[in-house]
Amino acid sequence: MNESEIFRALSDPTRRAVLDRLTAGEKNATELRQGLEISQPAISQHIAVLRGAGLIKEARAGRHVNYSVNPDGLRPLFDWLTRYRSFWPERVERLKTLLKEMDQ
């Protein structure tokens, strides 16, 4: 998966809520839907997007499907952010300097 797919998957508040629920442990689609005012087909679509982005995985047990967070799912996003990590301290220092100059 690439970071664009992950950003797209996480751009929806319902999908973020589903992912948050899965951080507490494995759940099925019905459990994930509880408290959300969406239909069963809608939760299935959200699950499909999260699964397609590599953020969650499924485990089948007979007719039942349980979902859990894929621990490696955010790795591409983490790697992408890491490339910019060195960029921010320099910018913050420049901003601090600018603000000090403005105060004088």
Jmol script that loads the backbone (N, CA, C; Angstrom):
load data "model"
ATOM      1  N   MET A   1       0.830  -1.186   0.000  1.00  0.00           N
ATOM      2  CA  MET A   1       0.000   0.000   0.000  1.00  0.00           C
ATOM      3  C   MET A   1       0.871   1.244   0.000  1.00  0.00           C
ATOM      4  N   ASN A   2       0.317   2.305  -0.537  1.00  0.00           N
ATOM      5  CA  ASN A   2       1.067   3.554  -0.504  1.00  0.00           C
ATOM      6  C   ASN A   2       0.365   4.560   0.399  1.00  0.00           C
ATOM      7  N   GLU A   3       1.062   5.619   0.708  1.00  0.00           N
ATOM      8  CA  GLU A   3       0.528   6.589   1.662  1.00  0.00           C
ATOM      9  C   GLU A   3      -0.735   7.275   1.156  1.00  0.00           C
ATOM     10  N   SER A   4      -0.903   7.415  -0.146  1.00  0.00           N
ATOM     11  CA  SER A   4      -2.114   8.045  -0.692  1.00  0.00           C
ATOM     12  C   SER A   4      -3.354   7.231  -0.345  1.00  0.00           C
ATOM     13  N   GLU A   5      -3.268   5.922  -0.473  1.00  0.00           N
ATOM     14  CA  GLU A   5      -4.400   5.060  -0.130  1.00  0.00           C
ATOM     15  C   GLU A   5      -4.709   5.127   1.368  1.00  0.00           C
ATOM     16  N   ILE A   6      -3.667   5.208   2.172  1.00  0.00           N
ATOM     17  CA  ILE A   6      -3.865   5.294   3.620  1.00  0.00           C
ATOM     18  C   ILE A   6      -4.512   6.623   3.983  1.00  0.00           C
ATOM     19  N   PHE A   7      -4.007   7.727   3.412  1.00  0.00           N
ATOM     20  CA  PHE A   7      -4.617   9.034   3.669  1.00  0.00           C
ATOM     21  C   PHE A   7      -6.078   9.042   3.234  1.00  0.00           C
ATOM     22  N   ARG A   8      -6.356   8.458   2.083  1.00  0.00           N
ATOM     23  CA  ARG A   8      -7.743   8.416   1.593  1.00  0.00           C
ATOM     24  C   ARG A   8      -8.621   7.626   2.549  1.00  0.00           C
ATOM     25  N   ALA A   9      -8.118   6.505   3.023  1.00  0.00           N
ATOM     26  CA  ALA A   9      -8.894   5.675   3.948  1.00  0.00           C
ATOM     27  C   ALA A   9      -9.143   6.407   5.262  1.00  0.00           C
ATOM     28  N   LEU A  10      -8.145   7.123   5.743  1.00  0.00           N
ATOM     29  CA  LEU A  10      -8.265   7.810   7.027  1.00  0.00           C
ATOM     30  C   LEU A  10      -8.955   9.167   6.929  1.00  0.00           C
ATOM     31  N   SER A  11      -9.248   9.611   5.723  1.00  0.00           N
ATOM     32  CA  SER A  11      -9.893  10.916   5.552  1.00  0.00           C
ATOM     33  C   SER A  11     -11.348  10.917   6.012  1.00  0.00           C
ATOM     34  N   ASP A  12     -11.937   9.751   6.123  1.00  0.00           N
ATOM     35  CA  ASP A  12     -13.340   9.651   6.515  1.00  0.00           C
ATOM     36  C   ASP A  12     -13.456   9.444   8.029  1.00  0.00           C
ATOM     37  N   PRO A  13     -14.259  10.263   8.719  1.00  0.00           N
ATOM     38  CA  PRO A  13     -14.383  10.132  10.174  1.00  0.00           C
ATOM     39  C   PRO A  13     -14.955   8.781  10.625  1.00  0.00           C
ATOM     40  N   THR A  14     -15.835   8.199   9.833  1.00  0.00           N
ATOM     41  CA  THR A  14     -16.391   6.893  10.192  1.00  0.00           C
ATOM     42  C   THR A  14     -15.308   5.826  10.148  1.00  0.00           C
ATOM     43  N   ARG A  15     -14.467   5.871   9.134  1.00  0.00           N
ATOM     44  CA  ARG A  15     -13.383   4.886   9.051  1.00  0.00           C
ATOM     45  C   ARG A  15     -12.379   5.066  10.186  1.00  0.00           C
ATOM     46  N   ARG A  16     -12.117   6.323  10.557  1.00  0.00           N
ATOM     47  CA  ARG A  16     -11.229   6.554  11.703  1.00  0.00           C
ATOM     48  C   ARG A  16     -11.860   5.992  12.975  1.00  0.00           C
ATOM     49  N   ALA A  17     -13.174   6.143  13.122  1.00  0.00           N
ATOM     50  CA  ALA A  17     -13.866   5.597  14.291  1.00  0.00           C
ATOM     51  C   ALA A  17     -13.784   4.075  14.305  1.00  0.00           C
ATOM     52  N   VAL A  18     -13.948   3.453  13.158  1.00  0.00           N
ATOM     53  CA  VAL A  18     -13.846   1.993  13.054  1.00  0.00           C
ATOM     54  C   VAL A  18     -12.439   1.543  13.447  1.00  0.00           C
ATOM     55  N   LEU A  19     -11.432   2.220  12.923  1.00  0.00           N
ATOM     56  CA  LEU A  19     -10.052   1.873  13.247  1.00  0.00           C
ATOM     57  C   LEU A  19      -9.790   2.056  14.742  1.00  0.00           C
ATOM     58  N   ASP A  20     -10.307   3.128  15.322  1.00  0.00           N
ATOM     59  CA  ASP A  20     -10.155   3.361  16.763  1.00  0.00           C
ATOM     60  C   ASP A  20     -10.792   2.232  17.570  1.00  0.00           C
ATOM     61  N   ARG A  21     -11.950   1.792  17.150  1.00  0.00           N
ATOM     62  CA  ARG A  21     -12.625   0.694  17.856  1.00  0.00           C
ATOM     63  C   ARG A  21     -11.803  -0.581  17.807  1.00  0.00           C
ATOM     64  N   LEU A  22     -11.123  -0.790  16.705  1.00  0.00           N
ATOM     65  CA  LEU A  22     -10.328  -2.008  16.566  1.00  0.00           C
ATOM     66  C   LEU A  22      -9.047  -1.976  17.399  1.00  0.00           C
ATOM     67  N   THR A  23      -8.640  -0.800  17.840  1.00  0.00           N
ATOM     68  CA  THR A  23      -7.454  -0.749  18.691  1.00  0.00           C
ATOM     69  C   THR A  23      -7.721  -1.410  20.041  1.00  0.00           C
ATOM     70  N   ALA A  24      -8.995  -1.532  20.412  1.00  0.00           N
ATOM     71  CA  ALA A  24      -9.362  -2.196  21.665  1.00  0.00           C
ATOM     72  C   ALA A  24      -9.378  -3.715  21.524  1.00  0.00           C
ATOM     73  N   GLY A  25      -9.322  -4.205  20.309  1.00  0.00           N
ATOM     74  CA  GLY A  25      -9.319  -5.646  20.086  1.00  0.00           C
ATOM     75  C   GLY A  25     -10.174  -6.042  18.898  1.00  0.00           C
ATOM     76  N   GLU A  26     -10.131  -7.306  18.590  1.00  0.00           N
ATOM     77  CA  GLU A  26     -10.826  -7.876  17.443  1.00  0.00           C
ATOM     78  C   GLU A  26     -12.340  -7.715  17.579  1.00  0.00           C
ATOM     79  N   LYS A  27     -13.002  -7.368  16.470  1.00  0.00           N
ATOM     80  CA  LYS A  27     -14.461  -7.199  16.461  1.00  0.00           C
ATOM     81  C   LYS A  27     -15.015  -7.639  15.109  1.00  0.00           C
ATOM     82  N   ASN A  28     -16.299  -8.000  15.108  1.00  0.00           N
ATOM     83  CA  ASN A  28     -16.954  -8.310  13.850  1.00  0.00           C
ATOM     84  C   ASN A  28     -17.662  -7.050  13.338  1.00  0.00           C
ATOM     85  N   ALA A  29     -18.233  -7.129  12.139  1.00  0.00           N
ATOM     86  CA  ALA A  29     -18.850  -5.956  11.519  1.00  0.00           C
ATOM     87  C   ALA A  29     -20.008  -5.411  12.342  1.00  0.00           C
ATOM     88  N   THR A  30     -20.797  -6.289  12.934  1.00  0.00           N
ATOM     89  CA  THR A  30     -21.928  -5.843  13.750  1.00  0.00           C
ATOM     90  C   THR A  30     -21.442  -5.060  14.961  1.00  0.00           C
ATOM     91  N   GLU A  31     -20.401  -5.546  15.607  1.00  0.00           N
ATOM     92  CA  GLU A  31     -19.842  -4.839  16.767  1.00  0.00           C
ATOM     93  C   GLU A  31     -19.251  -3.494  16.356  1.00  0.00           C
ATOM     94  N   LEU A  32     -18.624  -3.447  15.197  1.00  0.00           N
ATOM     95  CA  LEU A  32     -18.051  -2.193  14.720  1.00  0.00           C
ATOM     96  C   LEU A  32     -19.130  -1.170  14.389  1.00  0.00           C
ATOM     97  N   ARG A  33     -20.272  -1.642  13.969  1.00  0.00           N
ATOM     98  CA  ARG A  33     -21.376  -0.772  13.568  1.00  0.00           C
ATOM     99  C   ARG A  33     -22.131  -0.186  14.762  1.00  0.00           C
ATOM    100  N   GLN A  34     -22.074  -0.843  15.899  1.00  0.00           N
ATOM    101  CA  GLN A  34     -22.831  -0.389  17.070  1.00  0.00           C
ATOM    102  C   GLN A  34     -22.466   1.055  17.438  1.00  0.00           C
ATOM    103  N   GLY A  35     -23.499   1.863  17.616  1.00  0.00           N
ATOM    104  CA  GLY A  35     -23.302   3.253  17.975  1.00  0.00           C
ATOM    105  C   GLY A  35     -23.076   4.184  16.790  1.00  0.00           C
ATOM    106  N   LEU A  36     -22.838   3.625  15.639  1.00  0.00           N
ATOM    107  CA  LEU A  36     -22.695   4.432  14.426  1.00  0.00           C
ATOM    108  C   LEU A  36     -24.026   4.383  13.685  1.00  0.00           C
ATOM    109  N   GLU A  37     -24.476   5.477  13.211  1.00  0.00           N
ATOM    110  CA  GLU A  37     -25.764   5.514  12.531  1.00  0.00           C
ATOM    111  C   GLU A  37     -25.579   5.262  11.041  1.00  0.00           C
ATOM    112  N   ILE A  38     -25.110   4.046  10.719  1.00  0.00           N
ATOM    113  CA  ILE A  38     -24.918   3.658   9.328  1.00  0.00           C
ATOM    114  C   ILE A  38     -25.461   2.255   9.129  1.00  0.00           C
ATOM    115  N   SER A  39     -25.735   1.930   7.895  1.00  0.00           N
ATOM    116  CA  SER A  39     -26.308   0.623   7.566  1.00  0.00           C
ATOM    117  C   SER A  39     -25.220  -0.455   7.535  1.00  0.00           C
ATOM    118  N   GLN A  40     -25.655  -1.692   7.501  1.00  0.00           N
ATOM    119  CA  GLN A  40     -24.715  -2.814   7.399  1.00  0.00           C
ATOM    120  C   GLN A  40     -23.907  -2.746   6.092  1.00  0.00           C
ATOM    121  N   PRO A  41     -24.573  -2.462   4.944  1.00  0.00           N
ATOM    122  CA  PRO A  41     -23.779  -2.328   3.713  1.00  0.00           C
ATOM    123  C   PRO A  41     -22.737  -1.199   3.800  1.00  0.00           C
ATOM    124  N   ALA A  42     -23.091  -0.106   4.485  1.00  0.00           N
ATOM    125  CA  ALA A  42     -22.150   1.009   4.610  1.00  0.00           C
ATOM    126  C   ALA A  42     -20.940   0.614   5.445  1.00  0.00           C
ATOM    127  N   ILE A  43     -21.156  -0.098   6.562  1.00  0.00           N
ATOM    128  CA  ILE A  43     -20.013  -0.525   7.386  1.00  0.00           C
ATOM    129  C   ILE A  43     -19.139  -1.492   6.594  1.00  0.00           C
ATOM    130  N   SER A  44     -19.780  -2.324   5.787  1.00  0.00           N
ATOM    131  CA  SER A  44     -19.018  -3.257   4.952  1.00  0.00           C
ATOM    132  C   SER A  44     -18.131  -2.508   3.960  1.00  0.00           C
ATOM    133  N   GLN A  45     -18.655  -1.420   3.399  1.00  0.00           N
ATOM    134  CA  GLN A  45     -17.860  -0.619   2.463  1.00  0.00           C
ATOM    135  C   GLN A  45     -16.686   0.049   3.174  1.00  0.00           C
ATOM    136  N   HIS A  46     -16.932   0.573   4.373  1.00  0.00           N
ATOM    137  CA  HIS A  46     -15.854   1.199   5.137  1.00  0.00           C
ATOM    138  C   HIS A  46     -14.779   0.168   5.497  1.00  0.00           C
ATOM    139  N   ILE A  47     -15.202  -1.008   5.884  1.00  0.00           N
ATOM    140  CA  ILE A  47     -14.254  -2.082   6.208  1.00  0.00           C
ATOM    141  C   ILE A  47     -13.434  -2.437   4.975  1.00  0.00           C
ATOM    142  N   ALA A  48     -14.090  -2.503   3.817  1.00  0.00           N
ATOM    143  CA  ALA A  48     -13.385  -2.842   2.578  1.00  0.00           C
ATOM    144  C   ALA A  48     -12.312  -1.808   2.242  1.00  0.00           C
ATOM    145  N   VAL A  49     -12.613  -0.527   2.460  1.00  0.00           N
ATOM    146  CA  VAL A  49     -11.629   0.524   2.187  1.00  0.00           C
ATOM    147  C   VAL A  49     -10.446   0.400   3.144  1.00  0.00           C
ATOM    148  N   LEU A  50     -10.727   0.191   4.436  1.00  0.00           N
ATOM    149  CA  LEU A  50      -9.650   0.036   5.421  1.00  0.00           C
ATOM    150  C   LEU A  50      -8.802  -1.197   5.127  1.00  0.00           C
ATOM    151  N   ARG A  51      -9.460  -2.269   4.754  1.00  0.00           N
ATOM    152  CA  ARG A  51      -8.741  -3.505   4.415  1.00  0.00           C
ATOM    153  C   ARG A  51      -7.909  -3.305   3.156  1.00  0.00           C
ATOM    154  N   GLY A  52      -8.483  -2.630   2.159  1.00  0.00           N
ATOM    155  CA  GLY A  52      -7.775  -2.359   0.914  1.00  0.00           C
ATOM    156  C   GLY A  52      -6.541  -1.482   1.119  1.00  0.00           C
ATOM    157  N   ALA A  53      -6.602  -0.600   2.113  1.00  0.00           N
ATOM    158  CA  ALA A  53      -5.466   0.265   2.423  1.00  0.00           C
ATOM    159  C   ALA A  53      -4.439  -0.448   3.304  1.00  0.00           C
ATOM    160  N   GLY A  54      -4.771  -1.670   3.713  1.00  0.00           N
ATOM    161  CA  GLY A  54      -3.841  -2.437   4.531  1.00  0.00           C
ATOM    162  C   GLY A  54      -3.861  -2.073   6.004  1.00  0.00           C
ATOM    163  N   LEU A  55      -4.890  -1.341   6.438  1.00  0.00           N
ATOM    164  CA  LEU A  55      -4.951  -0.898   7.830  1.00  0.00           C
ATOM    165  C   LEU A  55      -5.566  -1.927   8.765  1.00  0.00           C
ATOM    166  N   ILE A  56      -6.417  -2.783   8.211  1.00  0.00           N
ATOM    167  CA  ILE A  56      -7.012  -3.834   9.044  1.00  0.00           C
ATOM    168  C   ILE A  56      -6.883  -5.175   8.330  1.00  0.00           C
ATOM    169  N   LYS A  57      -7.018  -6.223   9.095  1.00  0.00           N
ATOM    170  CA  LYS A  57      -6.990  -7.574   8.525  1.00  0.00           C
ATOM    171  C   LYS A  57      -8.187  -8.331   9.055  1.00  0.00           C
ATOM    172  N   GLU A  58      -8.516  -9.417   8.379  1.00  0.00           N
ATOM    173  CA  GLU A  58      -9.672 -10.211   8.776  1.00  0.00           C
ATOM    174  C   GLU A  58      -9.249 -11.629   9.089  1.00  0.00           C
ATOM    175  N   ALA A  59     -10.009 -12.233   9.992  1.00  0.00           N
ATOM    176  CA  ALA A  59      -9.798 -13.640  10.346  1.00  0.00           C
ATOM    177  C   ALA A  59     -11.158 -14.317  10.287  1.00  0.00           C
ATOM    178  N   ARG A  60     -11.264 -15.324   9.449  1.00  0.00           N
ATOM    179  CA  ARG A  60     -12.528 -16.048   9.301  1.00  0.00           C
ATOM    180  C   ARG A  60     -12.567 -17.223  10.255  1.00  0.00           C
ATOM    181  N   ALA A  61     -13.724 -17.357  10.892  1.00  0.00           N
ATOM    182  CA  ALA A  61     -13.980 -18.496  11.772  1.00  0.00           C
ATOM    183  C   ALA A  61     -15.358 -19.030  11.386  1.00  0.00           C
ATOM    184  N   GLY A  62     -15.386 -19.963  10.455  1.00  0.00           N
ATOM    185  CA  GLY A  62     -16.661 -20.452   9.936  1.00  0.00           C
ATOM    186  C   GLY A  62     -17.339 -19.359   9.141  1.00  0.00           C
ATOM    187  N   ARG A  63     -18.573 -19.047   9.519  1.00  0.00           N
ATOM    188  CA  ARG A  63     -19.322 -17.986   8.837  1.00  0.00           C
ATOM    189  C   ARG A  63     -18.987 -16.605   9.371  1.00  0.00           C
ATOM    190  N   HIS A  64     -18.286 -16.552  10.475  1.00  0.00           N
ATOM    191  CA  HIS A  64     -17.994 -15.278  11.130  1.00  0.00           C
ATOM    192  C   HIS A  64     -16.653 -14.708  10.660  1.00  0.00           C
ATOM    193  N   VAL A  65     -16.629 -13.394  10.548  1.00  0.00           N
ATOM    194  CA  VAL A  65     -15.400 -12.694  10.167  1.00  0.00           C
ATOM    195  C   VAL A  65     -15.101 -11.672  11.249  1.00  0.00           C
ATOM    196  N   ASN A  66     -13.917 -11.756  11.805  1.00  0.00           N
ATOM    197  CA  ASN A  66     -13.479 -10.790  12.804  1.00  0.00           C
ATOM    198  C   ASN A  66     -12.374  -9.940  12.204  1.00  0.00           C
ATOM    199  N   TYR A  67     -12.370  -8.677  12.583  1.00  0.00           N
ATOM    200  CA  TYR A  67     -11.398  -7.726  12.051  1.00  0.00           C
ATOM    201  C   TYR A  67     -10.489  -7.251  13.174  1.00  0.00           C
ATOM    202  N   SER A  68      -9.268  -6.940  12.817  1.00  0.00           N
ATOM    203  CA  SER A  68      -8.303  -6.394  13.769  1.00  0.00           C
ATOM    204  C   SER A  68      -7.378  -5.436  13.033  1.00  0.00           C
ATOM    205  N   VAL A  69      -6.685  -4.634  13.809  1.00  0.00           N
ATOM    206  CA  VAL A  69      -5.740  -3.679  13.231  1.00  0.00           C
ATOM    207  C   VAL A  69      -4.548  -4.448  12.670  1.00  0.00           C
ATOM    208  N   ASN A  70      -4.123  -4.049  11.495  1.00  0.00           N
ATOM    209  CA  ASN A  70      -2.902  -4.602  10.905  1.00  0.00           C
ATOM    210  C   ASN A  70      -1.741  -3.762  11.437  1.00  0.00           C
ATOM    211  N   PRO A  71      -0.884  -4.341  12.293  1.00  0.00           N
ATOM    212  CA  PRO A  71       0.180  -3.539  12.907  1.00  0.00           C
ATOM    213  C   PRO A  71       1.130  -2.887  11.906  1.00  0.00           C
ATOM    214  N   ASP A  72       1.278  -3.470  10.741  1.00  0.00           N
ATOM    215  CA  ASP A  72       2.171  -2.889   9.730  1.00  0.00           C
ATOM    216  C   ASP A  72       1.448  -1.947   8.776  1.00  0.00           C
ATOM    217  N   GLY A  73       0.168  -1.753   8.977  1.00  0.00           N
ATOM    218  CA  GLY A  73      -0.632  -0.971   8.038  1.00  0.00           C
ATOM    219  C   GLY A  73      -0.230   0.484   7.916  1.00  0.00           C
ATOM    220  N   LEU A  74       0.235   1.075   8.997  1.00  0.00           N
ATOM    221  CA  LEU A  74       0.614   2.481   8.961  1.00  0.00           C
ATOM    222  C   LEU A  74       2.078   2.693   8.589  1.00  0.00           C
ATOM    223  N   ARG A  75       2.814   1.621   8.359  1.00  0.00           N
ATOM    224  CA  ARG A  75       4.245   1.723   8.039  1.00  0.00           C
ATOM    225  C   ARG A  75       4.519   2.646   6.843  1.00  0.00           C
ATOM    226  N   PRO A  76       3.802   2.519   5.717  1.00  0.00           N
ATOM    227  CA  PRO A  76       4.084   3.435   4.595  1.00  0.00           C
ATOM    228  C   PRO A  76       3.870   4.902   4.973  1.00  0.00           C
ATOM    229  N   LEU A  77       2.847   5.181   5.787  1.00  0.00           N
ATOM    230  CA  LEU A  77       2.585   6.546   6.219  1.00  0.00           C
ATOM    231  C   LEU A  77       3.691   7.029   7.162  1.00  0.00           C
ATOM    232  N   PHE A  78       4.106   6.163   8.072  1.00  0.00           N
ATOM    233  CA  PHE A  78       5.197   6.487   8.985  1.00  0.00           C
ATOM    234  C   PHE A  78       6.481   6.782   8.201  1.00  0.00           C
ATOM    235  N   ASP A  79       6.778   5.950   7.220  1.00  0.00           N
ATOM    236  CA  ASP A  79       7.969   6.157   6.388  1.00  0.00           C
ATOM    237  C   ASP A  79       7.889   7.481   5.632  1.00  0.00           C
ATOM    238  N   TRP A  80       6.725   7.808   5.137  1.00  0.00           N
ATOM    239  CA  TRP A  80       6.526   9.057   4.408  1.00  0.00           C
ATOM    240  C   TRP A  80       6.750  10.253   5.337  1.00  0.00           C
ATOM    241  N   LEU A  81       6.191  10.181   6.545  1.00  0.00           N
ATOM    242  CA  LEU A  81       6.359  11.268   7.508  1.00  0.00           C
ATOM    243  C   LEU A  81       7.809  11.398   7.971  1.00  0.00           C
ATOM    244  N   THR A  82       8.497  10.300   8.072  1.00  0.00           N
ATOM    245  CA  THR A  82       9.884  10.307   8.516  1.00  0.00           C
ATOM    246  C   THR A  82      10.771  11.114   7.567  1.00  0.00           C
ATOM    247  N   ARG A  83      10.461  11.064   6.285  1.00  0.00           N
ATOM    248  CA  ARG A  83      11.235  11.842   5.308  1.00  0.00           C
ATOM    249  C   ARG A  83      11.183  13.334   5.595  1.00  0.00           C
ATOM    250  N   TYR A  84      10.101  13.796   6.215  1.00  0.00           N
ATOM    251  CA  TYR A  84       9.923  15.219   6.485  1.00  0.00           C
ATOM    252  C   TYR A  84      10.267  15.602   7.920  1.00  0.00           C
ATOM    253  N   ARG A  85      10.626  14.625   8.701  1.00  0.00           N
ATOM    254  CA  ARG A  85      10.903  14.870  10.119  1.00  0.00           C
ATOM    255  C   ARG A  85      12.030  15.876  10.313  1.00  0.00           C
ATOM    256  N   SER A  86      13.080  15.796   9.555  1.00  0.00           N
ATOM    257  CA  SER A  86      14.207  16.716   9.697  1.00  0.00           C
ATOM    258  C   SER A  86      13.853  18.124   9.217  1.00  0.00           C
ATOM    259  N   PHE A  87      12.867  18.235   8.397  1.00  0.00           N
ATOM    260  CA  PHE A  87      12.433  19.514   7.851  1.00  0.00           C
ATOM    261  C   PHE A  87      11.851  20.427   8.935  1.00  0.00           C
ATOM    262  N   TRP A  88      11.072  19.869   9.861  1.00  0.00           N
ATOM    263  CA  TRP A  88      10.333  20.683  10.817  1.00  0.00           C
ATOM    264  C   TRP A  88      11.174  21.361  11.887  1.00  0.00           C
ATOM    265  N   PRO A  89      12.148  20.722  12.505  1.00  0.00           N
ATOM    266  CA  PRO A  89      12.922  21.442  13.536  1.00  0.00           C
ATOM    267  C   PRO A  89      13.565  22.723  13.009  1.00  0.00           C
ATOM    268  N   GLU A  90      14.102  22.664  11.792  1.00  0.00           N
ATOM    269  CA  GLU A  90      14.710  23.859  11.208  1.00  0.00           C
ATOM    270  C   GLU A  90      13.673  24.951  11.017  1.00  0.00           C
ATOM    271  N   ARG A  91      12.508  24.574  10.536  1.00  0.00           N
ATOM    272  CA  ARG A  91      11.442  25.556  10.315  1.00  0.00           C
ATOM    273  C   ARG A  91      10.952  26.154  11.626  1.00  0.00           C
ATOM    274  N   VAL A  92      10.833  25.338  12.651  1.00  0.00           N
ATOM    275  CA  VAL A  92      10.384  25.823  13.956  1.00  0.00           C
ATOM    276  C   VAL A  92      11.410  26.804  14.526  1.00  0.00           C
ATOM    277  N   GLU A  93      12.683  26.494  14.388  1.00  0.00           N
ATOM    278  CA  GLU A  93      13.728  27.397  14.866  1.00  0.00           C
ATOM    279  C   GLU A  93      13.677  28.729  14.122  1.00  0.00           C
ATOM    280  N   ARG A  94      13.445  28.680  12.826  1.00  0.00           N
ATOM    281  CA  ARG A  94      13.327  29.919  12.054  1.00  0.00           C
ATOM    282  C   ARG A  94      12.133  30.736  12.518  1.00  0.00           C
ATOM    283  N   LEU A  95      11.036  30.044  12.807  1.00  0.00           N
ATOM    284  CA  LEU A  95       9.842  30.731  13.292  1.00  0.00           C
ATOM    285  C   LEU A  95      10.107  31.367  14.650  1.00  0.00           C
ATOM    286  N   LYS A  96      10.785  30.665  15.524  1.00  0.00           N
ATOM    287  CA  LYS A  96      11.136  31.218  16.841  1.00  0.00           C
ATOM    288  C   LYS A  96      11.971  32.477  16.689  1.00  0.00           C
ATOM    289  N   THR A  97      12.949  32.421  15.801  1.00  0.00           N
ATOM    290  CA  THR A  97      13.817  33.566  15.551  1.00  0.00           C
ATOM    291  C   THR A  97      12.998  34.736  15.021  1.00  0.00           C
ATOM    292  N   LEU A  98      12.127  34.471  14.086  1.00  0.00           N
ATOM    293  CA  LEU A  98      11.278  35.512  13.534  1.00  0.00           C
ATOM    294  C   LEU A  98      10.395  36.131  14.604  1.00  0.00           C
ATOM    295  N   LEU A  99       9.812  35.321  15.439  1.00  0.00           N
ATOM    296  CA  LEU A  99       8.928  35.836  16.498  1.00  0.00           C
ATOM    297  C   LEU A  99       9.715  36.679  17.507  1.00  0.00           C
ATOM    298  N   LYS A 100      10.935  36.271  17.821  1.00  0.00           N
ATOM    299  CA  LYS A 100      11.773  37.061  18.726  1.00  0.00           C
ATOM    300  C   LYS A 100      12.092  38.416  18.100  1.00  0.00           C
ATOM    301  N   GLU A 101      12.405  38.405  16.810  1.00  0.00           N
ATOM    302  CA  GLU A 101      12.700  39.655  16.120  1.00  0.00           C
ATOM    303  C   GLU A 101      11.483  40.572  16.090  1.00  0.00           C
ATOM    304  N   MET A 102      10.310  39.995  15.955  1.00  0.00           N
ATOM    305  CA  MET A 102       9.075  40.791  15.918  1.00  0.00           C
ATOM    306  C   MET A 102       8.765  41.396  17.283  1.00  0.00           C
ATOM    307  N   ASP A 103       9.158  40.692  18.352  1.00  0.00           N
ATOM    308  CA  ASP A 103       8.925  41.197  19.714  1.00  0.00           C
ATOM    309  C   ASP A 103       9.809  42.390  20.052  1.00  0.00           C
ATOM    310  N   GLN A 104      10.935  42.526  19.385  1.00  0.00           N
ATOM    311  CA  GLN A 104      11.884  43.600  19.710  1.00  0.00           C
ATOM    312  C   GLN A 104      11.513  44.902  19.079  1.00  0.00           C
TER     313      GLN A 104
END
end "model"
wireframe off; spacefill off
backbone 0.3
color backbone group
